[in-house]
Amino acid sequence: MNRYHLTNMPRCLALAIGAALIASACSDPVAPATPTPATPTVSETFTGTLLPLGIDTHPFTVSQIGGIEVSLTGVSPGASVGLGVGTPSGANCLLIDNLTVVSSPTAQLRGTATVVGSFCVSVFDVGNLVESVNYTVTVLHS
């Protein structure tokens, strides 16, 4: 074997190991564990009177990442209305999700709050009210 190859082998080996270490240091970082959403345990009930073409908004605060369930539990006289959940923006509620519902004891809207903070629930006329209605909304959250 050539003497030149024997004297350069440690240098080549050192370069190969260094390149491997640098390449492994450039790998993607490990993402933090996703928190387990808390089961909703805080119940809040909101009532009001909804006028034709009106909208009523009620704020609530989520203190833990976790489930949110919204139920329109009463409307008198009976009618279908809009029900939505979102985040407050001034005097308004920027809806994240909404749908047209009738009164029901089970949740019509379900989701997960992925952040803690201020949220809001809105009840609104979808264009079919001919008189004002009284309503009750229950929000279950963490």
Secondary structure, DSSP 4 states (H G I P E B T S, - for coil): --HHHHHHHHHHHHHHHHHHHHHHHTSPPPPPPPPPPBPP-EEEEEEEEEPTT-EEEEEEEE-SSEEEEEEEEEEES---EEEEEEEEETTEEEEEEEEEE---SS-SEEEEE-S-EEEEEEEE--S--SS-EEEEEEEEE-
